[in-house]
């Protein structure tokens, strides 16, 4: 009897094994053009991708957006498009699919469209529609055949996109709510696939909330935007959620077994992107050296010697953010006040020598300087709004050239050496991002705007050289 039972059990296991399929999912997100990093970068990613692919097949490599903006590598013009070198890297890494993140829209609508069209791998986004109703990207979804499995990959991009970039950059796009976009296509994707993955750039909280609204046709969410490192299997409403941090510090790895449209076995981890061994023969290295070599040489020049750390913090002023605001005012002395947003400062700069490359990565966005007029009462309104932002943290605060911006409300608000007059009209220097997001940061509409076209970064570089350079 026992032998018969064991024989039947063995047959059942063999049958189950025969009917199930294995898949390894490899994933990255928010790489921000991190072509080199002490804990990662493109070469480390190439090495660990090769290792992971050699260990298990079939596999699918997905990226959850924000490839662009963050280093000088994304500012390179390659194949007739800024950021084209980033696309070329991911092509050489054999990326299967991506979804556009908000930083793919930093330059303009036309530029973002060029990125979608130039990429030799598909970008998917089901909730971003062009004026004719078609997907802004290559398609809303794709179907991949990996071994015996057919995998549907549906793309989604953060629905607050107009608040993340200049509104004009996404003005031609209709942005659908996540669930509405999924409902439009889920039936046709399900009919063609054994497994459905949402490839999202929405953030951990939004992905978790979305999972509670979905049915069991969706199996996995591979997400980005919030830079969340999910180190072990996480499941919400039966849906596994994956995210691999940011800046190519990790490669996400998930191994699963699928039977009859269901995941029957699942494990996941983050693989640290340690440097490859010295003997590693990289196919990518010659391309990186060719594209970045001359630019790095020109940007290796020391701009100055920082007297203190320029730390980055979205929610409270730092010595660095306050210095930048005052430096902008020094550059434009015709203004009474300077305002910058802390989220525009991206890389911690330690005290000591700072290179032009460091400053490019400290201020990676191509923002241009603008001036506007407002009343003293408007400035007080912006101050009150900034205090609320600092407390509730819906997004980053502003740093301003007046010390009163950071003082107690009971003290007088000073503009230069004069007390602010609520009825007086003041001139403010800032950059185009704050102008475009005035309702978010200022709580009043700027008047008499002068768009200079001059780069914010260039102004700060000049002030670093003037204040901290050799000839100061």
C-alpha positions as CSV (number, residue, x, y, z in Angstrom):
1,X,0.0,0.0,0.0
2,X,2.8,2.4,1.0
3,X,4.7,1.6,-2.2
4,X,1.6,2.2,-4.3
5,X,1.0,5.6,-2.6
6,X,4.6,6.6,-3.0
7,X,4.5,5.6,-6.7
8,X,1.3,7.7,-7.3
9,X,2.8,10.6,-5.4
10,X,6.0,10.4,-7.5
11,X,3.9,10.4,-10.7
12,X,1.9,13.4,-9.5
13,X,5.1,15.4,-8.8
14,X,6.5,14.5,-12.2
15,X,3.2,15.5,-13.8
16,X,3.1,18.8,-11.9
17,X,6.7,19.5,-12.8
18,X,6.0,18.8,-16.4
19,X,3.0,21.2,-16.5
20,X,4.7,24.1,-14.7
21,X,7.2,26.6,-16.2
22,X,10.1,28.5,-14.6
23,X,11.0,32.2,-15.1
24,X,13.6,34.5,-13.7
25,X,12.6,38.2,-13.7
26,X,15.5,40.7,-13.6
27,X,14.6,44.3,-12.8
28,X,16.0,47.8,-12.2
29,X,14.5,51.2,-11.7
30,X,15.5,54.8,-11.1
31,X,19.0,54.3,-12.5
32,X,19.3,58.1,-13.2
33,X,22.2,57.6,-15.7
34,X,24.4,56.2,-12.9
35,X,27.1,55.1,-15.4
36,X,29.6,54.7,-12.6
37,X,29.1,54.4,-8.8
38,X,31.1,53.0,-6.0
39,X,28.3,50.5,-5.3
40,X,27.1,49.9,-8.8
41,X,26.8,51.5,-12.2
42,X,26.5,50.2,-15.8
43,X,29.5,47.9,-15.8
44,X,28.5,46.2,-12.5
45,X,25.0,45.9,-13.9
46,X,26.3,44.2,-17.1
47,X,28.4,41.8,-15.1
48,X,25.6,40.8,-12.7
49,X,23.0,40.5,-15.5
50,X,25.3,38.1,-17.3
51,X,25.8,36.1,-14.1
52,X,22.0,36.0,-13.3
53,X,21.1,35.0,-16.9
54,X,23.7,32.2,-16.9
55,X,22.3,30.8,-13.7
56,X,18.7,30.5,-14.8
57,X,16.8,30.6,-18.1
58,X,14.4,31.7,-19.4
59,X,14.6,35.2,-18.0
60,X,13.0,38.6,-18.6
61,X,14.7,42.0,-17.9
62,X,12.5,45.0,-17.1
63,X,13.2,48.6,-16.1
64,X,10.7,50.7,-14.2
65,X,11.7,54.1,-15.5
66,X,13.8,57.2,-14.7
67,X,16.8,56.1,-16.8
68,X,17.5,59.8,-17.5
69,X,18.7,62.8,-15.4
70,X,21.2,62.4,-12.6
71,X,24.6,62.4,-14.2
72,X,26.4,64.0,-17.1
73,X,26.0,60.8,-19.0
74,X,22.3,61.6,-19.6
75,X,23.3,65.1,-21.0
76,X,25.3,63.6,-23.8
77,X,23.9,63.8,-27.3
78,X,24.1,60.4,-29.0
79,X,22.3,59.3,-32.1
80,X,20.9,62.8,-32.5
81,X,19.1,62.9,-29.1
82,X,20.1,64.1,-25.6
83,X,20.2,61.0,-23.4
84,X,20.7,58.7,-26.4
85,X,23.8,57.2,-24.8
86,X,21.6,55.9,-21.9
87,X,19.3,54.2,-24.4
88,X,22.3,52.6,-26.1
89,X,23.5,51.2,-22.8
90,X,20.2,49.5,-22.1
91,X,20.0,48.2,-25.6
92,X,23.4,46.6,-25.2
93,X,22.3,45.2,-21.8
94,X,19.4,43.5,-23.8
95,X,16.6,45.1,-21.8
96,X,13.3,43.6,-22.8
97,X,11.0,46.5,-21.9
98,X,10.8,49.7,-19.9
99,X,8.1,52.2,-18.8
100,X,8.7,56.0,-19.0
101,X,9.3,57.7,-15.6
102,X,8.8,61.4,-14.9
103,X,12.5,62.2,-15.6
104,X,12.1,61.0,-19.2
105,X,10.0,64.2,-19.5
106,X,12.5,66.7,-18.0
107,X,13.5,68.4,-21.3
108,X,10.3,68.7,-23.4
109,X,7.4,66.7,-24.9
110,X,9.3,66.5,-28.2
111,X,12.4,65.2,-26.5
112,X,10.5,62.6,-24.5
113,X,8.8,61.5,-27.7
114,X,12.3,61.2,-29.4
115,X,13.5,59.0,-26.5
116,X,10.5,56.6,-27.0
117,X,11.1,56.5,-30.8
118,X,14.9,56.1,-30.6
119,X,15.0,53.3,-28.1
120,X,15.6,49.9,-29.6
121,X,13.6,48.3,-26.8
122,X,9.9,49.1,-26.2
123,X,8.6,51.6,-23.7
124,X,5.1,50.7,-22.5
125,X,2.6,53.0,-20.9
126,X,-1.1,52.3,-20.8
127,X,-2.2,55.5,-19.1
128,X,-0.3,58.1,-21.2
129,X,-2.2,58.9,-24.3
130,X,-1.4,61.2,-27.2
131,X,-3.9,63.5,-28.7
132,X,-5.1,60.9,-31.2
133,X,-5.8,58.4,-28.3
134,X,-2.8,56.2,-29.1
135,X,-0.2,55.3,-26.4
136,X,2.4,58.0,-25.9
137,X,5.0,55.3,-25.8
138,X,5.5,52.3,-28.1
139,X,2.3,50.6,-27.0
140,X,0.3,50.2,-23.8
141,X,1.6,46.6,-23.3
142,X,3.6,43.8,-24.9
143,X,3.6,40.0,-24.9
144,X,6.8,38.2,-24.4
145,X,7.4,34.5,-25.1
146,X,10.0,33.1,-22.6
147,X,10.3,29.4,-22.8
148,X,6.8,28.0,-22.7
149,X,5.4,31.1,-21.0
150,X,3.7,34.0,-22.5
151,X,4.1,37.1,-20.3
152,X,2.0,40.2,-20.7
153,X,3.8,43.4,-19.6
154,X,1.6,46.5,-19.0
155,X,3.3,49.9,-18.5
156,X,2.0,52.7,-16.2
157,X,3.5,56.1,-15.5
158,X,2.9,58.3,-12.4
159,X,-0.4,60.2,-12.7
160,X,0.9,63.3,-11.1
161,X,3.3,63.9,-14.0
162,X,2.3,67.6,-14.5
163,X,3.5,68.3,-10.9
164,X,6.8,66.5,-11.4
165,X,7.9,68.3,-14.6
166,X,7.2,71.5,-16.3
167,X,3.5,71.3,-17.2
168,X,4.1,72.3,-20.9
169,X,6.3,69.2,-21.2
170,X,3.3,66.9,-20.8
171,X,0.5,69.3,-21.9
172,X,-0.4,67.3,-25.1
173,X,-0.7,64.0,-23.1
174,X,-3.9,62.7,-21.5
175,X,-3.1,60.9,-18.3
176,X,-5.6,58.1,-17.3
177,X,-6.1,56.9,-13.7
178,X,-4.2,53.6,-13.3
179,X,-7.2,51.4,-12.7
180,X,-9.1,52.9,-15.7
181,X,-6.1,52.3,-18.0
182,X,-5.7,48.7,-16.9
183,X,-9.4,47.9,-17.2
184,X,-9.3,49.0,-20.9
185,X,-6.8,46.3,-21.8
186,X,-6.7,43.7,-19.1
187,X,-9.0,41.2,-20.8
188,X,-7.1,41.2,-24.1
189,X,-3.8,40.9,-22.3
190,X,-5.1,38.1,-20.1
191,X,-6.3,36.2,-23.2
192,X,-2.8,36.2,-24.7
193,X,-0.7,35.5,-21.6
194,X,0.1,33.0,-18.8
195,X,1.4,35.8,-16.5
196,X,0.7,39.5,-16.2
197,X,3.2,42.0,-14.9
198,X,2.5,45.7,-14.3
199,X,5.7,47.7,-15.0
200,X,5.1,50.9,-13.2
201,X,6.7,54.2,-12.3
202,X,4.2,55.1,-9.6
203,X,5.9,54.7,-6.3
204,X,5.6,52.1,-3.6
205,X,2.5,53.6,-1.9
206,X,0.6,54.0,-5.2
207,X,1.5,50.4,-6.3
208,X,0.3,49.0,-3.0
209,X,-3.0,50.9,-3.2
210,X,-3.4,49.8,-6.8
211,X,-2.9,46.2,-5.9
212,X,-5.9,46.3,-3.5
213,X,-8.1,47.4,-6.5
214,X,-7.0,44.6,-8.9
215,X,-8.2,41.1,-9.4
216,X,-6.1,37.9,-9.7
217,X,-5.4,38.4,-13.4
218,X,-2.5,40.6,-12.4
219,X,0.4,38.6,-10.8
220,X,3.3,41.0,-10.2
221,X,4.0,44.7,-10.0
222,X,7.6,45.7,-10.9
223,X,7.8,49.3,-9.7
224,X,9.9,52.5,-9.5
225,X,9.8,56.2,-8.5
226,X,9.9,56.0,-4.7
227,X,13.5,54.4,-4.8
228,X,12.2,51.6,-2.5
229,X,14.4,48.6,-1.9
230,X,12.2,45.6,-1.4
231,X,14.6,43.0,0.0
232,X,12.3,40.0,0.4
233,X,9.0,38.8,-1.2
234,X,6.2,41.3,-0.6
235,X,2.6,40.6,-1.4
236,X,-0.5,42.8,-1.4
237,X,-3.9,41.3,-2.3
238,X,-2.1,38.3,-3.7
239,X,0.0,40.4,-6.0
240,X,3.8,40.4,-5.6
241,X,5.5,43.8,-5.6
242,X,9.1,44.3,-6.6
243,X,11.4,47.3,-6.5
244,X,15.2,47.6,-6.6
245,X,16.1,50.9,-4.9
246,X,17.8,53.4,-7.2
247,X,21.1,54.4,-8.9
248,X,22.0,50.9,-9.8
249,X,23.0,49.8,-6.4
250,X,21.0,46.6,-6.8
251,X,19.7,44.3,-9.5
252,X,16.3,42.8,-8.6
253,X,16.0,39.1,-9.0
254,X,12.8,37.1,-8.8
255,X,12.4,33.4,-9.5
256,X,9.0,31.9,-10.0
257,X,7.2,28.8,-11.2
258,X,4.0,29.2,-13.1
259,X,1.2,26.6,-13.7
260,X,-2.1,27.3,-15.3
261,X,-1.8,31.1,-15.1
262,X,-0.9,31.0,-11.5
263,X,2.4,31.5,-9.6
264,X,3.0,28.3,-7.6
265,X,6.4,29.1,-6.3
266,X,8.1,32.5,-5.8
267,X,11.3,33.9,-4.3
268,X,13.1,37.2,-4.7
269,X,16.1,39.1,-3.5
270,X,18.2,42.2,-4.4
271,X,21.7,41.4,-5.8
272,X,24.2,44.1,-4.7
273,X,25.9,45.5,-7.8
274,X,29.5,45.0,-6.6
275,X,32.3,45.8,-9.1
276,X,33.1,43.1,-11.5
277,X,36.4,41.2,-11.0
278,X,39.5,42.6,-12.6
279,X,39.6,39.8,-15.2
280,X,36.0,40.5,-16.4
281,X,35.9,41.2,-20.1
282,X,33.2,43.9,-20.6
283,X,31.5,44.4,-23.9
284,X,30.1,47.7,-22.6
285,X,33.4,49.3,-21.3
286,X,34.7,50.5,-24.7
287,X,31.4,52.3,-25.5
288,X,31.4,54.0,-22.1
289,X,35.0,55.1,-22.4
290,X,34.4,56.4,-26.0
291,X,31.3,58.4,-25.2
292,X,32.2,59.8,-21.8
293,X,36.0,60.1,-22.0
294,X,36.5,63.6,-23.5
295,X,33.6,65.1,-21.5
296,X,34.9,63.7,-18.3
297,X,38.3,65.3,-19.0
298,X,36.8,68.7,-19.6
299,X,34.6,68.4,-16.5
300,X,37.4,67.2,-14.2
301,X,38.6,70.7,-13.6
302,X,38.3,71.9,-10.0
303,X,35.8,74.8,-9.8
304,X,36.5,75.6,-6.2
305,X,37.0,74.4,-2.6
306,X,33.7,74.1,-0.7
307,X,34.1,75.3,2.9
308,X,31.4,72.9,4.2
309,X,29.3,70.0,3.1
310,X,26.6,70.7,0.6
311,X,24.1,68.2,1.8
312,X,20.8,67.5,0.1
313,X,17.5,67.4,1.9
314,X,14.1,67.9,0.3
315,X,12.4,68.9,3.5
316,X,14.7,71.2,5.4
317,X,17.2,73.9,4.5
318,X,20.9,73.0,4.4
319,X,24.0,75.1,4.3
320,X,24.3,74.1,0.6
321,X,20.7,75.0,-0.4
322,X,20.9,78.4,1.4
323,X,24.2,79.1,-0.2
324,X,22.8,78.3,-3.7
325,X,19.8,80.7,-3.1
326,X,22.2,83.5,-2.0
327,X,24.5,82.7,-4.9
328,X,21.7,83.1,-7.4
329,X,20.8,86.5,-5.8
330,X,24.5,87.5,-6.1
331,X,24.4,86.6,-9.8
332,X,21.2,88.7,-10.3
333,X,21.6,91.7,-8.0
334,X,18.7,93.5,-9.7
335,X,16.4,91.1,-7.8
336,X,15.4,91.6,-4.2
337,X,15.1,87.9,-3.3
338,X,16.1,84.5,-4.7
339,X,14.1,81.2,-4.5
340,X,15.1,77.7,-5.3
341,X,13.5,74.3,-4.7
342,X,15.5,71.9,-2.6
343,X,14.5,68.9,-4.8
344,X,16.5,70.4,-7.6
345,X,19.7,69.7,-5.7
346,X,20.6,66.1,-6.1
347,X,24.0,64.9,-5.0
348,X,25.7,65.4,-1.6
349,X,29.0,67.3,-2.1
350,X,31.5,67.0,0.8
351,X,33.6,69.9,1.9
352,X,36.8,70.2,-0.2
353,X,37.6,70.4,-3.9
354,X,34.5,70.3,-6.1
355,X,34.8,69.6,-9.9
356,X,32.6,70.8,-12.7
357,X,31.3,67.3,-13.0
358,X,30.3,67.3,-9.3
359,X,28.3,70.5,-9.9
360,X,26.6,69.0,-13.0
361,X,25.5,66.1,-10.8
362,X,24.5,68.4,-7.9
363,X,22.2,70.3,-10.3
364,X,21.4,67.8,-13.0
365,X,18.3,69.5,-14.5
366,X,18.5,71.9,-17.4
367,X,16.5,74.6,-15.6
368,X,16.8,78.2,-16.9
369,X,16.7,81.4,-14.8
370,X,13.6,83.5,-14.6
371,X,12.6,86.7,-12.8
372,X,9.1,87.7,-11.7
373,X,7.4,90.3,-9.6
374,X,5.1,89.9,-6.6
375,X,3.9,91.8,-3.5
376,X,5.3,91.5,0.0
377,X,2.0,89.9,1.0
378,X,2.6,87.2,-1.7
379,X,6.0,86.4,-0.2
380,X,4.4,86.0,3.2
381,X,1.8,83.6,1.7
382,X,4.6,81.6,0.1
383,X,6.4,81.5,3.4
384,X,3.3,80.1,5.2
385,X,2.9,77.5,2.4
386,X,6.5,76.5,2.7
387,X,6.1,76.0,6.4
388,X,3.1,73.6,5.7
389,X,5.2,71.7,3.1
390,X,8.0,71.3,5.6
391,X,5.6,69.8,8.1
392,X,3.4,67.6,5.8
393,X,6.1,66.7,3.2
394,X,3.9,66.4,0.1
395,X,6.9,67.5,-1.9
396,X,10.1,69.5,-1.4
397,X,10.4,72.9,0.2
398,X,12.1,76.0,-1.1
399,X,15.2,77.7,0.1
400,X,15.3,81.5,-0.1
401,X,18.0,84.1,0.2
402,X,16.4,85.8,3.2
403,X,17.3,84.4,6.7
404,X,13.7,85.3,7.7
405,X,12.5,82.4,5.6
406,X,13.9,80.0,8.2
407,X,13.2,82.2,11.3
408,X,10.3,82.1,13.7
409,X,7.0,83.7,12.5
410,X,7.1,86.1,15.4
411,X,10.2,87.9,14.1
412,X,10.0,90.6,11.4
413,X,10.5,89.3,7.8
414,X,13.5,91.0,6.3
415,X,14.4,91.6,2.6
416,X,18.0,92.6,2.7
417,X,18.4,95.0,5.5
418,X,14.8,96.3,5.2
419,X,11.6,94.9,6.9
420,X,9.2,93.5,4.3
421,X,6.4,95.8,3.3
422,X,3.3,93.7,2.4
423,X,2.1,96.3,-0.1
424,X,5.5,96.8,-1.9
425,X,6.3,95.0,-5.2
426,X,9.4,93.0,-5.1
427,X,11.5,91.3,-7.8
428,X,12.4,87.6,-7.3
429,X,14.9,85.6,-9.2
430,X,14.3,81.8,-9.5
431,X,14.2,79.2,-12.3
432,X,11.6,78.1,-14.8
433,X,10.5,75.0,-12.8
434,X,9.2,77.1,-9.9
435,X,7.5,79.4,-12.4
436,X,5.8,76.4,-14.0
437,X,4.8,75.0,-10.5
438,X,3.8,78.3,-8.9
439,X,0.6,76.8,-7.4
440,X,2.7,74.1,-5.8
441,X,5.4,76.3,-4.3
442,X,4.3,79.9,-4.2
443,X,0.5,79.9,-3.7
444,X,0.3,83.0,-5.9
445,X,0.7,83.6,-9.6
446,X,4.0,85.3,-10.6
447,X,3.7,88.6,-12.5
448,X,5.9,90.3,-15.1
449,X,7.9,87.2,-15.8
450,X,11.2,87.5,-17.6
451,X,12.5,84.1,-18.9
452,X,16.2,84.8,-19.4
453,X,17.1,81.4,-21.1
454,X,20.3,81.4,-19.1
455,X,21.1,78.1,-17.4
456,X,20.7,77.9,-13.6
457,X,23.7,75.5,-13.4
458,X,26.0,78.0,-15.2
459,X,25.1,80.7,-12.7
460,X,26.0,78.5,-9.8
461,X,29.2,77.3,-11.4
462,X,30.3,81.0,-11.8
463,X,29.5,81.7,-8.2
464,X,31.4,78.7,-7.0
465,X,34.4,79.8,-9.0
466,X,34.1,83.4,-7.8
467,X,33.5,82.6,-4.1
468,X,35.5,79.4,-3.6
469,X,37.9,79.3,-6.6
470,X,41.6,80.0,-6.7
471,X,41.3,83.6,-7.7
472,X,38.8,84.6,-5.0
